[in-house]
Amino acid sequence: MILVRSLAGVALVMFAAAACSGSASPTASAAPTLAPASIAAASPSPVATPTATPVPSPSPAPSSTPAPPKTDVTIIAQGTKFTTPDVTGPAGKQFTIGFQNLDEGASHNLHIRSAAGAEVFTGARVTGVVTTVYHVPALKAGTYPFICDVHPVEMTGTLTVP
């Protein structure tokens, strides 16, 4: 209501100014016309009341390493060590080992020996964050130590074949 009165006052002042400027008769064009849209646009908008919007909990970050393929055994190299130093494999049949290297920029492999020290299997070296599948020949029941040829002191483990 105050805004309408102010606008009417402005129109009256403009009309009076036009009359004092020397025009003999003021015309309708001398006074500004106010369209209803002008009044609506000039009126203040209602103040929004802030409301609490629930924020969804963040979903877990996707893993930077894809899931390894389905294998009989999984061995993980990370931080220049095997995080799975004791694993079990099947006896009397060929099996697969999913070898995950989680050390970016580092080379690792898997070298399996018999308890007597004879070479049983040597996997290819892999560098960087990668998963490879090693195909290991059938082994007799027993305990087989394994190492990484690149880090033989720090990276050791045991494969048990029951």
VEXDREN-2710 file (C-alpha; in Angstrom, 1 decimal):
% VEXDREN-2710
k/r/px/py/pz
1/MET/0.0/0.0/0.0
2/ILE/2.9/2.4/0.8
3/LEU/4.4/1.6/-2.5
4/VAL/1.3/2.5/-4.4
5/ARG/1.0/5.8/-2.5
6/SER/4.7/6.5/-3.3
7/LEU/4.2/5.8/-7.0
8/ALA/1.1/8.1/-7.0
9/GLY/3.1/10.8/-5.3
10/VAL/5.9/10.5/-7.9
11/ALA/3.2/10.8/-10.7
12/LEU/1.8/13.9/-9.1
13/VAL/5.2/15.6/-8.8
14/MET/6.0/14.8/-12.4
15/PHE/2.7/16.2/-13.5
16/ALA/3.3/19.4/-11.5
17/ALA/6.8/19.7/-12.9
18/ALA/5.5/19.4/-16.4
19/ALA/2.9/22.1/-15.7
20/CYS/5.5/24.4/-14.3
21/SER/7.8/24.0/-17.3
22/GLY/5.8/26.3/-19.4
23/SER/3.4/24.0/-21.1
24/ALA/0.0/25.6/-21.5
25/SER/-1.9/22.4/-20.9
26/PRO/-0.4/19.3/-19.6
27/THR/-1.2/16.2/-21.6
28/ALA/-1.7/12.7/-20.5
29/SER/1.6/11.8/-22.0
30/ALA/3.4/14.1/-19.5
31/ALA/2.5/11.9/-16.6
32/PRO/3.9/8.4/-16.4
33/THR/1.6/5.5/-16.8
34/LEU/1.8/2.7/-14.4
35/ALA/0.8/-0.6/-15.6
36/PRO/-0.2/-3.3/-13.2
37/ALA/2.9/-5.3/-14.1
38/SER/5.1/-2.4/-13.0
39/ILE/3.5/-2.3/-9.6
40/ALA/3.8/-6.0/-9.2
41/ALA/7.5/-5.9/-10.3
42/ALA/8.2/-3.1/-7.9
43/SER/6.6/-4.7/-4.9
44/PRO/8.9/-6.5/-2.5
45/SER/9.0/-10.3/-2.7
46/PRO/8.0/-12.2/0.4
47/VAL/11.0/-13.3/2.5
48/ALA/11.6/-17.0/2.2
49/THR/11.8/-18.9/5.4
50/PRO/14.9/-21.2/5.4
51/THR/14.1/-24.8/5.7
52/ALA/16.4/-27.7/6.5
53/THR/17.0/-29.8/3.5
54/PRO/18.2/-33.3/4.2
55/VAL/21.6/-33.9/2.7
56/PRO/22.1/-37.5/1.5
57/SER/25.0/-39.2/3.0
58/PRO/27.9/-39.5/0.6
59/SER/28.1/-42.8/-1.2
60/PRO/31.3/-44.7/-0.8
61/ALA/34.0/-43.7/-3.2
62/PRO/34.5/-46.2/-5.9
63/SER/37.4/-48.4/-5.5
64/SER/40.4/-47.3/-7.6
65/THR/41.3/-50.9/-8.2
66/PRO/38.8/-53.1/-10.1
67/ALA/37.7/-56.3/-8.6
68/PRO/40.0/-59.2/-9.4
69/PRO/38.8/-61.9/-11.8
70/LYS/37.4/-65.1/-10.3
71/THR/40.4/-67.2/-9.3
72/ASP/41.1/-70.1/-6.9
73/VAL/43.6/-68.0/-4.8
74/THR/44.2/-64.3/-4.4
75/ILE/47.5/-62.8/-3.4
76/ILE/47.9/-59.1/-2.9
77/ALA/51.1/-57.1/-3.1
78/GLN/50.9/-53.7/-1.4
79/GLY/53.4/-51.5/0.5
80/THR/56.3/-53.7/-0.7
81/LYS/54.8/-56.7/1.2
82/PHE/52.2/-59.4/0.6
83/THR/49.0/-58.5/2.5
84/THR/47.9/-62.1/2.0
85/PRO/51.1/-63.9/3.2
86/ASP/49.3/-67.2/4.0
87/VAL/47.0/-68.7/1.4
88/THR/45.6/-72.1/0.5
89/GLY/45.4/-73.8/-2.9
90/PRO/43.9/-77.0/-4.1
91/ALA/46.0/-80.2/-4.3
92/GLY/46.4/-82.4/-7.4
93/LYS/45.0/-80.0/-10.0
94/GLN/46.0/-76.9/-11.9
95/PHE/44.7/-73.7/-10.3
96/THR/44.7/-70.0/-10.8
97/ILE/46.1/-67.2/-8.6
98/GLY/44.7/-63.7/-9.0
99/PHE/47.8/-61.6/-8.3
100/GLN/47.1/-58.0/-7.4
101/ASN/49.8/-55.4/-7.5
102/LEU/48.5/-52.3/-5.6
103/ASP/51.9/-50.5/-5.6
104/GLU/51.8/-47.8/-8.3
105/GLY/55.1/-47.7/-10.2
106/ALA/56.6/-50.8/-8.4
107/SER/57.3/-54.2/-10.0
108/HIS/56.3/-57.4/-8.3
109/ASN/55.8/-61.0/-9.2
110/LEU/55.2/-64.4/-7.5
111/HIS/57.8/-67.1/-7.3
112/ILE/56.7/-70.4/-5.6
113/ARG/59.2/-73.0/-4.5
114/SER/58.9/-76.4/-2.9
115/ALA/59.8/-76.9/0.8
116/ALA/63.2/-78.3/-0.5
117/GLY/63.8/-75.1/-2.5
118/ALA/63.1/-76.4/-6.0
119/GLU/61.4/-73.9/-8.3
120/VAL/57.7/-74.8/-8.8
121/PHE/56.3/-71.7/-10.5
122/THR/57.5/-68.2/-11.5
123/GLY/55.0/-65.6/-12.5
124/ALA/55.8/-62.7/-14.8
125/ARG/56.6/-59.4/-13.2
126/VAL/53.9/-56.8/-13.3
127/THR/54.4/-53.0/-12.8
128/GLY/51.9/-50.6/-11.3
129/VAL/48.4/-51.1/-10.1
130/VAL/47.3/-54.2/-12.0
131/THR/45.8/-57.6/-11.5
132/THR/47.1/-60.6/-13.4
133/VAL/46.1/-64.3/-13.4
134/TYR/48.8/-66.9/-12.9
135/HIS/48.1/-70.5/-14.0
136/VAL/49.9/-72.7/-11.5
137/PRO/50.5/-76.4/-12.3
138/ALA/49.0/-79.1/-10.1
139/LEU/50.9/-79.4/-6.8
140/LYS/51.1/-82.3/-4.3
141/ALA/49.9/-81.7/-0.8
142/GLY/52.5/-79.7/1.2
143/THR/53.7/-76.2/2.1
144/TYR/55.2/-74.0/-0.5
145/PRO/57.0/-70.8/0.3
146/PHE/56.6/-67.9/-2.1
147/ILE/58.5/-64.6/-2.7
148/CYS/58.6/-61.6/-4.9
149/ASP/61.8/-61.8/-7.0
150/VAL/62.1/-58.0/-6.9
151/HIS/61.8/-57.8/-3.1
152/PRO/62.8/-61.3/-1.8
153/VAL/63.5/-60.2/1.8
154/GLU/60.4/-58.1/2.4
155/MET/57.9/-60.0/0.4
156/THR/57.4/-63.6/1.5
157/GLY/54.5/-65.9/2.1
158/THR/53.3/-69.5/2.3
159/LEU/51.0/-71.4/0.0
160/THR/49.5/-74.4/1.8
161/VAL/48.1/-77.2/-0.4
162/PRO/46.1/-79.6/1.9
END
